[in-house]
Amino acid sequence: MPQSAGQQPDYLTTREVADLLRVKERKVYDLAAADEIPHRRITGKLLFPASEIRAWIEGSGSLVPDDRPAVITGSHDPLLDWAIRDSGCGLATLFNGSREGLACFADHRAALSGLHIPEKTGWNVGSASELGVTDAVLIGWAIRKRGLLVSSDAAHDIHSVADLRGKRVVRRQPGAGAAALFTRLLEEAGLSQEDLQAFSGFAYTESEAAGAVASGDADAALGVEAMAKQYKLGFVPLTDEHFDLLIDRKSYFTDPVQRLLNFTRTQQFQDKAANMGGYDLSPLGRVRWLSP
């Protein structure tokens, strides 16, 4: 809704806050970086909720926002990505890897975070509990088949992780669950990144990793079976991994999150998961961990 003349907007820019406080913009950035002023960082832009800024100036505000933005962050999952779009739930996406997603969630910059972090005795639960957040629940999304996505040219040479020596392999960004798992798999095979051909840049999503192999830029990537099927790549299965959603309890009952969860109960969703391949939906909706 447009702002009427003289009405203050719901969110202020850095310059507007600097003018209000009669300081330089650099000081406002420093305050936000130190979490000393209420702020949001959405898609890289710094915004300041006007009502919380007024309360903060008057000494009655909290630096923890009452409501989280309708954003899902963390790791990318092809089925989840599709469900967000086709459900019309209205959640914005910020797929930046499991670890960065946890940081966004801890900073109240997202309502949900997707995780697939390998741990000594399982997936995700220890990482979520170590985050120190309250009023959050970790629920299951799916068990995914993960392995090597292999180009047609390299399919006759690559049958295991040990066969990646000297090959062009897609890298995932530091902090991604796939990056952590790949490091473990390389060590178990007696390899390191230095044994692979250099690959410039990182793939930030499952589709980017698969696309790099399909385009001929790489011989292989660690990916999910659904992407091998979509891009018509070879697939060497390696493990079954848990992909879970960490959800703020208050946000759980908001319309965007409920629309998404209700959509997962439809036949359309079940059929899509079956057609994509590599998904076991038995954990869907089950509580895996509850915060204090």
Helices and strands as residue ranges (DSSP letters): E 11-12, H 14-21, H 25-33, E 40-42, E 45-49, H 50-57, E 71-74, H 78-87, E 92-95, H 98-106, E 112-115, E 118-119, E 122-123, H 125-130, E 136-150, G 161-164, H 177-188, G 193-195, H 206-214, E 220-224, H 225-231, E 234-248, H 249-252, H 255-263, H 267-276, E 279-280, E 287-290
